[in-house]
């Protein structure tokens, strides 16, 4: 699931309506003129700031346990990995409801 960043720098799950609102905001109204140089600089600064925040969050994330990933891949290949569909469904519901 794609996430956005809230004002605290924490990832927040995107909801279906978020994409429509963000694309509507990103489009210029019909009949408007092209962006000015100052608008371009502001957009670049905002993008740069978002990139810096995303980079900081990624660096703060825990390291990937490659050994654990390899064990899970092996168990999957052997058909020995037990999947709990109820737990997966609960996780999706929690993610979509913002819990």
N, C-alpha and C positions, 0 to 999 in steps of 0.2 A: 504494500500500500504506500502510496506517495504521501509524504508529510509536508506540512508547511511549518514555519517557525512562528511562535508567538512572541510577544514582547520580552519574555524572560529568556529567550534563546532555546527553549525546550521544544522538541518536535511535537506537533499537534496533528492528529489524523485529519486528512481532508475529507470533507463530506461532498456528496454529489453536487449540491448547490454552489459550493465554493468555486468549482471550475467555471461554471457559467458566469458567476459574478466577476471573477478575475479576468475572464476573456472579454466580458463586456466593458470592463474598466480599461483594458489594454487597447481596445479599438478606439480610434478617434471618431468623433461624430461626423456624419456625412456633411460635406460642404466645408469642413474645417480646413485650414491651411496646414502645410507640412510643419513638423516640429522645428522650433528654432534652435540655434546653437546652445542657448542657455538651457533649454529643455533637454537637449541631448546630453549636456554636461551633468544635469541633475539626475537623469536616468542612469548615466554611467556611474555616478557616485553612489546611487542607491544600489545598483547591481554589484558594485565593488564591495559595499558594506554588507550586503547579503551574502556574498561569496566569502568574505572574511568570517562572518558569523558561522556559516555552514562549515567552513574549514576548522574553526575552533571546536565546534561540536563533534565533528568527525575525529579530531585528534583526541578529544576527551573520552571517546567511546572505548569500551573495553576491547582488548586485543581478541582476535579470533583464535580459539583453541583448535589448532590444526589437527591435533591428535584426536580430539573428540569428533571433529568433522570426518576424519578418515574412518573412525570406528562406526559412525552412523552410515556412511557410504557403504562400507563393507556389509553391515547388517542388512541394509536395503537390498544390496546385490544378492545376498543369500536368502532373502525373504524372511529374515528373522526380526526385523524392526517392527514393533507393535505400534500401530497408529490408533489413537483414541479420537474418533470422529466427533464425539461429544465435546471433548476439550477444545478441538479445533473450532467447532461451531461457537462455543462460548467465547473463545478469543476473538473471533470475527465480530460477534455481537458487541463485546466490550469495546473493541476498536472503533466500530461504527457509531456506538453511542457515546464515545468520548470518555469512557471510564478508565 
